[in-house]
Amino acid sequence: MKLSDFSLPVLGFAAFSGSGKTTLLEQLIPLLRRSDVKLALIKHSHHDFEMDKPGKDSDRLRKAGAEQILLASKYRSAWIREGDGETEPDLEELLARLDTKGLDLVLVEGFRDEPIPKIEIHRPSLGKPLLCRKDDMVIAVAVDRHPDQEVPVPLLALNQPREVSDFVLSWLNSA
């Protein structure tokens, strides 16, 4: 599947590490849900992580050598795939694994180099360059204070998640 063939709007949240992507999304998701937006989230991590509790069946089976595990109950399902420790996951493959029935939107945290529309999170105090200067897929920049340079897209108040939510809803309605 190609990104252009995916059936739902996909919106990324991109920034350098430590900029507050997860914090913003944690505030944004409930606001979007209150507006009846049904969404999925794909998060990229540069770190090793564990989903299973040590000693639980799925953890034991993964450690025994299962390369993929689908854990399912009437409460939730989880898909776990072991990586090789070198190859980054492919966003297209991850999107293809989503159950899109009933969804309106897919949010993506990270994957900043992917050709998807994205909101950049930028904190000038961190001294990192603006991504929007080199990435024409950035549709807005959420900032905690105005940057010292001109920004070619709308600026959003990072500490005002309602403003970001309103922007996302407007973008979604025009998508």
PyMOL commands that set and color helices and strands:
alter all, ss='L'
color gray80, all
select helices_A, chain A and resi 3-5+21-34+57-64+91-97+124-126+131-133+161-174
alter helices_A, ss='H'
color red, helices_A
select strands_A, chain A and resi 10-14+39-43+68-72+77-81+105-109+118-122+138-143+155-157
alter strands_A, ss='S'
color yellow, strands_A
deselect
rebuild
show_as cartoon
